[in-house]
Structure formats: structure tokens, C-alpha cells
């Protein structure tokens, strides 16, 4: 069992990492990764919903009617998204404002619904927990990496955490004379950065 749990967790970190291997969940991946902070914030929120929904779907898989399973999955996911949104409003309000509409849109993230349908509905709670946790961590690391590339080249900074009074991170990493490629923090830069990371993943291989 331990070996199986380990396998289900590790696969989401590399072999089946959602944005870079399965090419899923690209809407938030492209939209919110202007900074490392945004990438980590969206990734953690998505991972929370993914883990919780996987556990509940697995626990109720013998009760949920097959004909209406998708609707049930969406209701479960929406409930946990609401929890995540309220927690972010309460404890990370600047980040909540930065992510905006993309927090409630976690409900329609194909990674979460896909794992509920393809895995949690067919496997036990512990395996579903390992699957959700691995996919969630892999998704978070992918968004953080993409945010780092975009922010580093587009703003010459790396922002880890923002509060109402201070910013935690690194400023002017390449020096004050470096001229940032500002298009990297715009929509075209998101596609260019994602393409570079996909290329790197393909070069490294399995």
C-alpha cells in the first residue's frame, strides 16, 4: 500500500504534472502568474480544493448515482472553493484581491474535475488523497516556476509575499541597470514562458 501511495503522489510532481505534462488547467496558469506570489497563492488554493474534493468524492463514490456524478462533483468542488475563497478573504486579503475572479473560477478547473472523474470516483480515500496532494503540489510548483520566469525577466524582481505594509522578496536581481522585458508580465509573455517550460520538460523527458 505504501508503495502505491508513494507512486500516486510522485506522479503528480513530474510524470503527470498538470500544466506541463497533461497540459491542463492552463487558464489560471497563464492568467495569474505575473508574480511568484500569485502563482503560489493560486496553486495552494487549487491544491486545497483538489485534495478535499478528491477525499469527499472517494468517500461518497458508492453513494453518488452514476447518472448525476458530474453534477455532484461540481457541487462538492464549489463548496470547497467557497471555503478557500473565504479563508483567503480573511487571512490573505491582498492576495485575494490580486487573484480576483480566478479564485471562484477554480470550480471549473479541468484538473480538479478530471481527477474526481478519472481517479477519486474509482479509488479509495487514501489513494485519492495521495493523488490529489501530488497533483496539487505539482500544479503549485508549476505556477510558481512560471511566475518566477515571468517576474524575473519582466520586472527584475521575485515577490514571495505581500502584506499591507511590506513586500517580501528580492528586488533588482540583475542590478539597477537591467532593462526588464515588460512584455513577459503581459499576456504574450505568459504564452512565451509556458512554451519555454514545455520545451524544457520535453527535453528532459520522463
MODELLER restraints for C-alpha pairs under 7 A, 6 or more apart:
rsr = mdl.restraints
at = mdl.atoms
rsr.add(forms.Gaussian(group=physical.xy_distance, feature=features.Distance(at['CA:5:A'], at['CA:127:A']), mean=5.80, stdev=0.5))
rsr.add(forms.Gaussian(group=physical.xy_distance, feature=features.Distance(at['CA:5:A'], at['CA:130:A']), mean=5.87, stdev=0.5))
rsr.add(forms.Gaussian(group=physical.xy_distance, feature=features.Distance(at['CA:8:A'], at['CA:127:A']), mean=6.82, stdev=0.5))
rsr.add(forms.Gaussian(group=physical.xy_distance, feature=features.Distance(at['CA:8:A'], at['CA:130:A']), mean=5.70, stdev=0.5))
rsr.add(forms.Gaussian(group=physical.xy_distance, feature=features.Distance(at['CA:8:A'], at['CA:131:A']), mean=4.99, stdev=0.5))
rsr.add(forms.Gaussian(group=physical.xy_distance, feature=features.Distance(at['CA:9:A'], at['CA:130:A']), mean=4.80, stdev=0.5))
rsr.add(forms.Gaussian(group=physical.xy_distance, feature=features.Distance(at['CA:9:A'], at['CA:131:A']), mean=5.22, stdev=0.5))
rsr.add(forms.Gaussian(group=physical.xy_distance, feature=features.Distance(at['CA:9:A'], at['CA:133:A']), mean=6.46, stdev=0.5))
rsr.add(forms.Gaussian(group=physical.xy_distance, feature=features.Distance(at['CA:9:A'], at['CA:134:A']), mean=4.17, stdev=0.5))
rsr.add(forms.Gaussian(group=physical.xy_distance, feature=features.Distance(at['CA:10:A'], at['CA:134:A']), mean=5.96, stdev=0.5))
rsr.add(forms.Gaussian(group=physical.xy_distance, feature=features.Distance(at['CA:11:A'], at['CA:134:A']), mean=6.87, stdev=0.5))
rsr.add(forms.Gaussian(group=physical.xy_distance, feature=features.Distance(at['CA:12:A'], at['CA:134:A']), mean=4.56, stdev=0.5))
rsr.add(forms.Gaussian(group=physical.xy_distance, feature=features.Distance(at['CA:12:A'], at['CA:135:A']), mean=4.22, stdev=0.5))
rsr.add(forms.Gaussian(group=physical.xy_distance, feature=features.Distance(at['CA:12:A'], at['CA:138:A']), mean=5.44, stdev=0.5))
rsr.add(forms.Gaussian(group=physical.xy_distance, feature=features.Distance(at['CA:13:A'], at['CA:134:A']), mean=5.96, stdev=0.5))
rsr.add(forms.Gaussian(group=physical.xy_distance, feature=features.Distance(at['CA:13:A'], at['CA:135:A']), mean=6.63, stdev=0.5))
rsr.add(forms.Gaussian(group=physical.xy_distance, feature=features.Distance(at['CA:13:A'], at['CA:137:A']), mean=6.76, stdev=0.5))
rsr.add(forms.Gaussian(group=physical.xy_distance, feature=features.Distance(at['CA:13:A'], at['CA:138:A']), mean=4.39, stdev=0.5))
rsr.add(forms.Gaussian(group=physical.xy_distance, feature=features.Distance(at['CA:15:A'], at['CA:21:A']), mean=6.73, stdev=0.5))
rsr.add(forms.Gaussian(group=physical.xy_distance, feature=features.Distance(at['CA:15:A'], at['CA:206:A']), mean=6.26, stdev=0.5))
rsr.add(forms.Gaussian(group=physical.xy_distance, feature=features.Distance(at['CA:16:A'], at['CA:22:A']), mean=5.97, stdev=0.5))
rsr.add(forms.Gaussian(group=physical.xy_distance, feature=features.Distance(at['CA:17:A'], at['CA:135:A']), mean=6.33, stdev=0.5))
rsr.add(forms.Gaussian(group=physical.xy_distance, feature=features.Distance(at['CA:17:A'], at['CA:138:A']), mean=5.31, stdev=0.5))
rsr.add(forms.Gaussian(group=physical.xy_distance, feature=features.Distance(at['CA:17:A'], at['CA:139:A']), mean=6.40, stdev=0.5))
rsr.add(forms.Gaussian(group=physical.xy_distance, feature=features.Distance(at['CA:18:A'], at['CA:24:A']), mean=5.22, stdev=0.5))
rsr.add(forms.Gaussian(group=physical.xy_distance, feature=features.Distance(at['CA:18:A'], at['CA:25:A']), mean=6.85, stdev=0.5))
rsr.add(forms.Gaussian(group=physical.xy_distance, feature=features.Distance(at['CA:18:A'], at['CA:111:A']), mean=6.89, stdev=0.5))
rsr.add(forms.Gaussian(group=physical.xy_distance, feature=features.Distance(at['CA:18:A'], at['CA:135:A']), mean=6.85, stdev=0.5))
rsr.add(forms.Gaussian(group=physical.xy_distance, feature=features.Distance(at['CA:18:A'], at['CA:139:A']), mean=5.99, stdev=0.5))
rsr.add(forms.Gaussian(group=physical.xy_distance, feature=features.Distance(at['CA:19:A'], at['CA:25:A']), mean=6.00, stdev=0.5))
rsr.add(forms.Gaussian(group=physical.xy_distance, feature=features.Distance(at['CA:19:A'], at['CA:26:A']), mean=6.15, stdev=0.5))
rsr.add(forms.Gaussian(group=physical.xy_distance, feature=features.Distance(at['CA:19:A'], at['CA:139:A']), mean=6.75, stdev=0.5))
rsr.add(forms.Gaussian(group=physical.xy_distance, feature=features.Distance(at['CA:19:A'], at['CA:142:A']), mean=6.89, stdev=0.5))
rsr.add(forms.Gaussian(group=physical.xy_distance, feature=features.Distance(at['CA:20:A'], at['CA:198:A']), mean=5.68, stdev=0.5))
rsr.add(forms.Gaussian(group=physical.xy_distance, feature=features.Distance(at['CA:24:A'], at['CA:110:A']), mean=6.55, stdev=0.5))
rsr.add(forms.Gaussian(group=physical.xy_distance, feature=features.Distance(at['CA:24:A'], at['CA:111:A']), mean=6.01, stdev=0.5))
rsr.add(forms.Gaussian(group=physical.xy_distance, feature=features.Distance(at['CA:25:A'], at['CA:109:A']), mean=5.82, stdev=0.5))
rsr.add(forms.Gaussian(group=physical.xy_distance, feature=features.Distance(at['CA:25:A'], at['CA:110:A']), mean=5.88, stdev=0.5))
rsr.add(forms.Gaussian(group=physical.xy_distance, feature=features.Distance(at['CA:25:A'], at['CA:111:A']), mean=5.74, stdev=0.5))
rsr.add(forms.Gaussian(group=physical.xy_distance, feature=features.Distance(at['CA:28:A'], at['CA:102:A']), mean=6.69, stdev=0.5))
rsr.add(forms.Gaussian(group=physical.xy_distance, feature=features.Distance(at['CA:29:A'], at['CA:143:A']), mean=5.89, stdev=0.5))
rsr.add(forms.Gaussian(group=physical.xy_distance, feature=features.Distance(at['CA:30:A'], at['CA:190:A']), mean=5.33, stdev=0.5))
rsr.add(forms.Gaussian(group=physical.xy_distance, feature=features.Distance(at['CA:30:A'], at['CA:191:A']), mean=6.95, stdev=0.5))
rsr.add(forms.Gaussian(group=physical.xy_distance, feature=features.Distance(at['CA:32:A'], at['CA:38:A']), mean=5.95, stdev=0.5))
rsr.add(forms.Gaussian(group=physical.xy_distance, feature=features.Distance(at['CA:32:A'], at['CA:39:A']), mean=6.44, stdev=0.5))
rsr.add(forms.Gaussian(group=physical.xy_distance, feature=features.Distance(at['CA:32:A'], at['CA:99:A']), mean=6.48, stdev=0.5))
rsr.add(forms.Gaussian(group=physical.xy_distance, feature=features.Distance(at['CA:33:A'], at['CA:39:A']), mean=4.94, stdev=0.5))
rsr.add(forms.Gaussian(group=physical.xy_distance, feature=features.Distance(at['CA:33:A'], at['CA:143:A']), mean=6.34, stdev=0.5))
rsr.add(forms.Gaussian(group=physical.xy_distance, feature=features.Distance(at['CA:33:A'], at['CA:146:A']), mean=6.38, stdev=0.5))
rsr.add(forms.Gaussian(group=physical.xy_distance, feature=features.Distance(at['CA:33:A'], at['CA:147:A']), mean=4.39, stdev=0.5))
rsr.add(forms.Gaussian(group=physical.xy_distance, feature=features.Distance(at['CA:34:A'], at['CA:147:A']), mean=5.41, stdev=0.5))
rsr.add(forms.Gaussian(group=physical.xy_distance, feature=features.Distance(at['CA:34:A'], at['CA:150:A']), mean=6.04, stdev=0.5))
rsr.add(forms.Gaussian(group=physical.xy_distance, feature=features.Distance(at['CA:34:A'], at['CA:151:A']), mean=5.89, stdev=0.5))
rsr.add(forms.Gaussian(group=physical.xy_distance, feature=features.Distance(at['CA:34:A'], at['CA:185:A']), mean=5.21, stdev=0.5))
rsr.add(forms.Gaussian(group=physical.xy_distance, feature=features.Distance(at['CA:35:A'], at['CA:147:A']), mean=4.67, stdev=0.5))
rsr.add(forms.Gaussian(group=physical.xy_distance, feature=features.Distance(at['CA:35:A'], at['CA:148:A']), mean=6.35, stdev=0.5))
rsr.add(forms.Gaussian(group=physical.xy_distance, feature=features.Distance(at['CA:35:A'], at['CA:150:A']), mean=6.99, stdev=0.5))
rsr.add(forms.Gaussian(group=physical.xy_distance, feature=features.Distance(at['CA:35:A'], at['CA:151:A']), mean=5.20, stdev=0.5))
rsr.add(forms.Gaussian(group=physical.xy_distance, feature=features.Distance(at['CA:35:A'], at['CA:158:A']), mean=6.98, stdev=0.5))
rsr.add(forms.Gaussian(group=physical.xy_distance, feature=features.Distance(at['CA:35:A'], at['CA:159:A']), mean=6.24, stdev=0.5))
rsr.add(forms.Gaussian(group=physical.xy_distance, feature=features.Distance(at['CA:36:A'], at['CA:144:A']), mean=5.04, stdev=0.5))
rsr.add(forms.Gaussian(group=physical.xy_distance, feature=features.Distance(at['CA:36:A'], at['CA:147:A']), mean=4.45, stdev=0.5))
rsr.add(forms.Gaussian(group=physical.xy_distance, feature=features.Distance(at['CA:36:A'], at['CA:148:A']), mean=5.12, stdev=0.5))
rsr.add(forms.Gaussian(group=physical.xy_distance, feature=features.Distance(at['CA:36:A'], at['CA:158:A']), mean=6.46, stdev=0.5))
rsr.add(forms.Gaussian(group=physical.xy_distance, feature=features.Distance(at['CA:36:A'], at['CA:159:A']), mean=5.84, stdev=0.5))
rsr.add(forms.Gaussian(group=physical.xy_distance, feature=features.Distance(at['CA:36:A'], at['CA:160:A']), mean=5.93, stdev=0.5))
rsr.add(forms.Gaussian(group=physical.xy_distance, feature=features.Distance(at['CA:37:A'], at['CA:159:A']), mean=5.78, stdev=0.5))
rsr.add(forms.Gaussian(group=physical.xy_distance, feature=features.Distance(at['CA:37:A'], at['CA:160:A']), mean=4.77, stdev=0.5))
rsr.add(forms.Gaussian(group=physical.xy_distance, feature=features.Distance(at['CA:37:A'], at['CA:161:A']), mean=5.75, stdev=0.5))
rsr.add(forms.Gaussian(group=physical.xy_distance, feature=features.Distance(at['CA:38:A'], at['CA:99:A']), mean=6.77, stdev=0.5))
rsr.add(forms.Gaussian(group=physical.xy_distance, feature=features.Distance(at['CA:39:A'], at['CA:140:A']), mean=6.85, stdev=0.5))
rsr.add(forms.Gaussian(group=physical.xy_distance, feature=features.Distance(at['CA:39:A'], at['CA:143:A']), mean=4.56, stdev=0.5))
rsr.add(forms.Gaussian(group=physical.xy_distance, feature=features.Distance(at['CA:39:A'], at['CA:144:A']), mean=4.65, stdev=0.5))
rsr.add(forms.Gaussian(group=physical.xy_distance, feature=features.Distance(at['CA:39:A'], at['CA:147:A']), mean=5.72, stdev=0.5))
rsr.add(forms.Gaussian(group=physical.xy_distance, feature=features.Distance(at['CA:40:A'], at['CA:140:A']), mean=5.70, stdev=0.5))
rsr.add(forms.Gaussian(group=physical.xy_distance, feature=features.Distance(at['CA:40:A'], at['CA:143:A']), mean=6.53, stdev=0.5))
rsr.add(forms.Gaussian(group=physical.xy_distance, feature=features.Distance(at['CA:40:A'], at['CA:144:A']), mean=5.32, stdev=0.5))
rsr.add(forms.Gaussian(group=physical.xy_distance, feature=features.Distance(at['CA:43:A'], at['CA:136:A']), mean=6.97, stdev=0.5))
rsr.add(forms.Gaussian(group=physical.xy_distance, feature=features.Distance(at['CA:43:A'], at['CA:139:A']), mean=5.95, stdev=0.5))
rsr.add(forms.Gaussian(group=physical.xy_distance, feature=features.Distance(at['CA:43:A'], at['CA:140:A']), mean=3.86, stdev=0.5))
rsr.add(forms.Gaussian(group=physical.xy_distance, feature=features.Distance(at['CA:43:A'], at['CA:143:A']), mean=6.48, stdev=0.5))
rsr.add(forms.Gaussian(group=physical.xy_distance, feature=features.Distance(at['CA:44:A'], at['CA:140:A']), mean=6.09, stdev=0.5))
rsr.add(forms.Gaussian(group=physical.xy_distance, feature=features.Distance(at['CA:45:A'], at['CA:84:A']), mean=6.18, stdev=0.5))
rsr.add(forms.Gaussian(group=physical.xy_distance, feature=features.Distance(at['CA:46:A'], at['CA:106:A']), mean=6.57, stdev=0.5))
rsr.add(forms.Gaussian(group=physical.xy_distance, feature=features.Distance(at['CA:46:A'], at['CA:136:A']), mean=6.70, stdev=0.5))
rsr.add(forms.Gaussian(group=physical.xy_distance, feature=features.Distance(at['CA:47:A'], at['CA:133:A']), mean=6.74, stdev=0.5))
rsr.add(forms.Gaussian(group=physical.xy_distance, feature=features.Distance(at['CA:47:A'], at['CA:136:A']), mean=3.96, stdev=0.5))
rsr.add(forms.Gaussian(group=physical.xy_distance, feature=features.Distance(at['CA:47:A'], at['CA:137:A']), mean=6.61, stdev=0.5))
rsr.add(forms.Gaussian(group=physical.xy_distance, feature=features.Distance(at['CA:49:A'], at['CA:77:A']), mean=6.60, stdev=0.5))
rsr.add(forms.Gaussian(group=physical.xy_distance, feature=features.Distance(at['CA:49:A'], at['CA:80:A']), mean=5.47, stdev=0.5))
rsr.add(forms.Gaussian(group=physical.xy_distance, feature=features.Distance(at['CA:49:A'], at['CA:81:A']), mean=6.06, stdev=0.5))
rsr.add(forms.Gaussian(group=physical.xy_distance, feature=features.Distance(at['CA:50:A'], at['CA:112:A']), mean=5.38, stdev=0.5))
rsr.add(forms.Gaussian(group=physical.xy_distance, feature=features.Distance(at['CA:50:A'], at['CA:132:A']), mean=5.53, stdev=0.5))
rsr.add(forms.Gaussian(group=physical.xy_distance, feature=features.Distance(at['CA:50:A'], at['CA:136:A']), mean=6.58, stdev=0.5))
rsr.add(forms.Gaussian(group=physical.xy_distance, feature=features.Distance(at['CA:51:A'], at['CA:129:A']), mean=5.88, stdev=0.5))
rsr.add(forms.Gaussian(group=physical.xy_distance, feature=features.Distance(at['CA:51:A'], at['CA:132:A']), mean=4.53, stdev=0.5))
rsr.add(forms.Gaussian(group=physical.xy_distance, feature=features.Distance(at['CA:51:A'], at['CA:133:A']), mean=5.66, stdev=0.5))
rsr.add(forms.Gaussian(group=physical.xy_distance, feature=features.Distance(at['CA:53:A'], at['CA:76:A']), mean=6.19, stdev=0.5))
rsr.add(forms.Gaussian(group=physical.xy_distance, feature=features.Distance(at['CA:53:A'], at['CA:77:A']), mean=5.68, stdev=0.5))
rsr.add(forms.Gaussian(group=physical.xy_distance, feature=features.Distance(at['CA:54:A'], at['CA:116:A']), mean=5.73, stdev=0.5))
rsr.add(forms.Gaussian(group=physical.xy_distance, feature=features.Distance(at['CA:54:A'], at['CA:120:A']), mean=5.28, stdev=0.5))
rsr.add(forms.Gaussian(group=physical.xy_distance, feature=features.Distance(at['CA:54:A'], at['CA:128:A']), mean=5.57, stdev=0.5))
rsr.add(forms.Gaussian(group=physical.xy_distance, feature=features.Distance(at['CA:54:A'], at['CA:129:A']), mean=6.40, stdev=0.5))
rsr.add(forms.Gaussian(group=physical.xy_distance, feature=features.Distance(at['CA:54:A'], at['CA:132:A']), mean=6.17, stdev=0.5))
rsr.add(forms.Gaussian(group=physical.xy_distance, feature=features.Distance(at['CA:55:A'], at['CA:125:A']), mean=5.43, stdev=0.5))
rsr.add(forms.Gaussian(group=physical.xy_distance, feature=features.Distance(at['CA:55:A'], at['CA:128:A']), mean=5.96, stdev=0.5))
rsr.add(forms.Gaussian(group=physical.xy_distance, feature=features.Distance(at['CA:55:A'], at['CA:129:A']), mean=5.75, stdev=0.5))
rsr.add(forms.Gaussian(group=physical.xy_distance, feature=features.Distance(at['CA:57:A'], at['CA:73:A']), mean=6.94, stdev=0.5))
rsr.add(forms.Gaussian(group=physical.xy_distance, feature=features.Distance(at['CA:57:A'], at['CA:116:A']), mean=6.58, stdev=0.5))
rsr.add(forms.Gaussian(group=physical.xy_distance, feature=features.Distance(at['CA:57:A'], at['CA:120:A']), mean=5.99, stdev=0.5))
rsr.add(forms.Gaussian(group=physical.xy_distance, feature=features.Distance(at['CA:57:A'], at['CA:121:A']), mean=6.02, stdev=0.5))
rsr.add(forms.Gaussian(group=physical.xy_distance, feature=features.Distance(at['CA:58:A'], at['CA:120:A']), mean=4.81, stdev=0.5))
rsr.add(forms.Gaussian(group=physical.xy_distance, feature=features.Distance(at['CA:58:A'], at['CA:121:A']), mean=5.31, stdev=0.5))
rsr.add(forms.Gaussian(group=physical.xy_distance, feature=features.Distance(at['CA:58:A'], at['CA:123:A']), mean=6.38, stdev=0.5))
rsr.add(forms.Gaussian(group=physical.xy_distance, feature=features.Distance(at['CA:58:A'], at['CA:124:A']), mean=5.80, stdev=0.5))
rsr.add(forms.Gaussian(group=physical.xy_distance, feature=features.Distance(at['CA:58:A'], at['CA:125:A']), mean=5.31, stdev=0.5))
rsr.add(forms.Gaussian(group=physical.xy_distance, feature=features.Distance(at['CA:58:A'], at['CA:128:A']), mean=6.64, stdev=0.5))
rsr.add(forms.Gaussian(group=physical.xy_distance, feature=features.Distance(at['CA:59:A'], at['CA:125:A']), mean=6.00, stdev=0.5))
rsr.add(forms.Gaussian(group=physical.xy_distance, feature=features.Distance(at['CA:61:A'], at['CA:121:A']), mean=5.33, stdev=0.5))
rsr.add(forms.Gaussian(group=physical.xy_distance, feature=features.Distance(at['CA:73:A'], at['CA:113:A']), mean=6.95, stdev=0.5))
rsr.add(forms.Gaussian(group=physical.xy_distance, feature=features.Distance(at['CA:73:A'], at['CA:116:A']), mean=6.90, stdev=0.5))
rsr.add(forms.Gaussian(group=physical.xy_distance, feature=features.Distance(at['CA:74:A'], at['CA:107:A']), mean=6.93, stdev=0.5))
rsr.add(forms.Gaussian(group=physical.xy_distance, feature=features.Distance(at['CA:77:A'], at['CA:107:A']), mean=5.91, stdev=0.5))
rsr.add(forms.Gaussian(group=physical.xy_distance, feature=features.Distance(at['CA:78:A'], at['CA:107:A']), mean=5.36, stdev=0.5))
rsr.add(forms.Gaussian(group=physical.xy_distance, feature=features.Distance(at['CA:81:A'], at['CA:104:A']), mean=6.41, stdev=0.5))
rsr.add(forms.Gaussian(group=physical.xy_distance, feature=features.Distance(at['CA:81:A'], at['CA:106:A']), mean=6.67, stdev=0.5))
rsr.add(forms.Gaussian(group=physical.xy_distance, feature=features.Distance(at['CA:81:A'], at['CA:107:A']), mean=6.44, stdev=0.5))
rsr.add(forms.Gaussian(group=physical.xy_distance, feature=features.Distance(at['CA:85:A'], at['CA:103:A']), mean=6.55, stdev=0.5))
rsr.add(forms.Gaussian(group=physical.xy_distance, feature=features.Distance(at['CA:88:A'], at['CA:96:A']), mean=5.69, stdev=0.5))
rsr.add(forms.Gaussian(group=physical.xy_distance, feature=features.Distance(at['CA:89:A'], at['CA:96:A']), mean=5.95, stdev=0.5))
rsr.add(forms.Gaussian(group=physical.xy_distance, feature=features.Distance(at['CA:94:A'], at['CA:163:A']), mean=6.74, stdev=0.5))
rsr.add(forms.Gaussian(group=physical.xy_distance, feature=features.Distance(at['CA:119:A'], at['CA:128:A']), mean=6.80, stdev=0.5))
rsr.add(forms.Gaussian(group=physical.xy_distance, feature=features.Distance(at['CA:120:A'], at['CA:128:A']), mean=5.10, stdev=0.5))
rsr.add(forms.Gaussian(group=physical.xy_distance, feature=features.Distance(at['CA:146:A'], at['CA:193:A']), mean=6.55, stdev=0.5))
rsr.add(forms.Gaussian(group=physical.xy_distance, feature=features.Distance(at['CA:146:A'], at['CA:194:A']), mean=6.76, stdev=0.5))
rsr.add(forms.Gaussian(group=physical.xy_distance, feature=features.Distance(at['CA:148:A'], at['CA:158:A']), mean=6.46, stdev=0.5))
rsr.add(forms.Gaussian(group=physical.xy_distance, feature=features.Distance(at['CA:149:A'], at['CA:193:A']), mean=6.84, stdev=0.5))
rsr.add(forms.Gaussian(group=physical.xy_distance, feature=features.Distance(at['CA:150:A'], at['CA:184:A']), mean=5.22, stdev=0.5))
rsr.add(forms.Gaussian(group=physical.xy_distance, feature=features.Distance(at['CA:150:A'], at['CA:185:A']), mean=5.69, stdev=0.5))
rsr.add(forms.Gaussian(group=physical.xy_distance, feature=features.Distance(at['CA:150:A'], at['CA:189:A']), mean=6.92, stdev=0.5))
rsr.add(forms.Gaussian(group=physical.xy_distance, feature=features.Distance(at['CA:150:A'], at['CA:193:A']), mean=6.70, stdev=0.5))
rsr.add(forms.Gaussian(group=physical.xy_distance, feature=features.Distance(at['CA:151:A'], at['CA:157:A']), mean=5.96, stdev=0.5))
rsr.add(forms.Gaussian(group=physical.xy_distance, feature=features.Distance(at['CA:151:A'], at['CA:158:A']), mean=6.14, stdev=0.5))
rsr.add(forms.Gaussian(group=physical.xy_distance, feature=features.Distance(at['CA:151:A'], at['CA:185:A']), mean=6.50, stdev=0.5))
rsr.add(forms.Gaussian(group=physical.xy_distance, feature=features.Distance(at['CA:152:A'], at['CA:158:A']), mean=6.02, stdev=0.5))
rsr.add(forms.Gaussian(group=physical.xy_distance, feature=features.Distance(at['CA:153:A'], at['CA:180:A']), mean=5.73, stdev=0.5))
rsr.add(forms.Gaussian(group=physical.xy_distance, feature=features.Distance(at['CA:153:A'], at['CA:181:A']), mean=5.79, stdev=0.5))
rsr.add(forms.Gaussian(group=physical.xy_distance, feature=features.Distance(at['CA:153:A'], at['CA:184:A']), mean=6.64, stdev=0.5))
rsr.add(forms.Gaussian(group=physical.xy_distance, feature=features.Distance(at['CA:154:A'], at['CA:180:A']), mean=4.87, stdev=0.5))
rsr.add(forms.Gaussian(group=physical.xy_distance, feature=features.Distance(at['CA:154:A'], at['CA:181:A']), mean=4.61, stdev=0.5))
rsr.add(forms.Gaussian(group=physical.xy_distance, feature=features.Distance(at['CA:154:A'], at['CA:182:A']), mean=4.52, stdev=0.5))
rsr.add(forms.Gaussian(group=physical.xy_distance, feature=features.Distance(at['CA:154:A'], at['CA:183:A']), mean=6.58, stdev=0.5))
rsr.add(forms.Gaussian(group=physical.xy_distance, feature=features.Distance(at['CA:154:A'], at['CA:184:A']), mean=4.79, stdev=0.5))
rsr.add(forms.Gaussian(group=physical.xy_distance, feature=features.Distance(at['CA:154:A'], at['CA:185:A']), mean=5.44, stdev=0.5))
rsr.add(forms.Gaussian(group=physical.xy_distance, feature=features.Distance(at['CA:155:A'], at['CA:180:A']), mean=5.39, stdev=0.5))
rsr.add(forms.Gaussian(group=physical.xy_distance, feature=features.Distance(at['CA:155:A'], at['CA:182:A']), mean=6.64, stdev=0.5))
rsr.add(forms.Gaussian(group=physical.xy_distance, feature=features.Distance(at['CA:156:A'], at['CA:171:A']), mean=6.74, stdev=0.5))
rsr.add(forms.Gaussian(group=physical.xy_distance, feature=features.Distance(at['CA:156:A'], at['CA:172:A']), mean=5.08, stdev=0.5))
rsr.add(forms.Gaussian(group=physical.xy_distance, feature=features.Distance(at['CA:156:A'], at['CA:173:A']), mean=5.71, stdev=0.5))
rsr.add(forms.Gaussian(group=physical.xy_distance, feature=features.Distance(at['CA:156:A'], at['CA:174:A']), mean=6.40, stdev=0.5))
rsr.add(forms.Gaussian(group=physical.xy_distance, feature=features.Distance(at['CA:156:A'], at['CA:180:A']), mean=5.99, stdev=0.5))
rsr.add(forms.Gaussian(group=physical.xy_distance, feature=features.Distance(at['CA:157:A'], at['CA:170:A']), mean=5.60, stdev=0.5))
rsr.add(forms.Gaussian(group=physical.xy_distance, feature=features.Distance(at['CA:157:A'], at['CA:171:A']), mean=4.64, stdev=0.5))
rsr.add(forms.Gaussian(group=physical.xy_distance, feature=features.Distance(at['CA:157:A'], at['CA:172:A']), mean=5.54, stdev=0.5))
rsr.add(forms.Gaussian(group=physical.xy_distance, feature=features.Distance(at['CA:157:A'], at['CA:173:A']), mean=6.04, stdev=0.5))
rsr.add(forms.Gaussian(group=physical.xy_distance, feature=features.Distance(at['CA:158:A'], at['CA:169:A']), mean=5.47, stdev=0.5))
rsr.add(forms.Gaussian(group=physical.xy_distance, feature=features.Distance(at['CA:158:A'], at['CA:170:A']), mean=5.09, stdev=0.5))
rsr.add(forms.Gaussian(group=physical.xy_distance, feature=features.Distance(at['CA:158:A'], at['CA:171:A']), mean=6.61, stdev=0.5))
rsr.add(forms.Gaussian(group=physical.xy_distance, feature=features.Distance(at['CA:159:A'], at['CA:168:A']), mean=6.20, stdev=0.5))
rsr.add(forms.Gaussian(group=physical.xy_distance, feature=features.Distance(at['CA:159:A'], at['CA:169:A']), mean=4.47, stdev=0.5))
rsr.add(forms.Gaussian(group=physical.xy_distance, feature=features.Distance(at['CA:159:A'], at['CA:170:A']), mean=6.48, stdev=0.5))
rsr.add(forms.Gaussian(group=physical.xy_distance, feature=features.Distance(at['CA:160:A'], at['CA:168:A']), mean=5.64, stdev=0.5))
rsr.add(forms.Gaussian(group=physical.xy_distance, feature=features.Distance(at['CA:160:A'], at['CA:169:A']), mean=5.04, stdev=0.5))
rsr.add(forms.Gaussian(group=physical.xy_distance, feature=features.Distance(at['CA:161:A'], at['CA:167:A']), mean=6.04, stdev=0.5))
rsr.add(forms.Gaussian(group=physical.xy_distance, feature=features.Distance(at['CA:161:A'], at['CA:168:A']), mean=5.01, stdev=0.5))
rsr.add(forms.Gaussian(group=physical.xy_distance, feature=features.Distance(at['CA:161:A'], at['CA:169:A']), mean=6.83, stdev=0.5))
rsr.add(forms.Gaussian(group=physical.xy_distance, feature=features.Distance(at['CA:162:A'], at['CA:168:A']), mean=6.11, stdev=0.5))
rsr.add(forms.Gaussian(group=physical.xy_distance, feature=features.Distance(at['CA:183:A'], at['CA:189:A']), mean=5.43, stdev=0.5))
rsr.add(forms.Gaussian(group=physical.xy_distance, feature=features.Distance(at['CA:184:A'], at['CA:190:A']), mean=6.46, stdev=0.5))
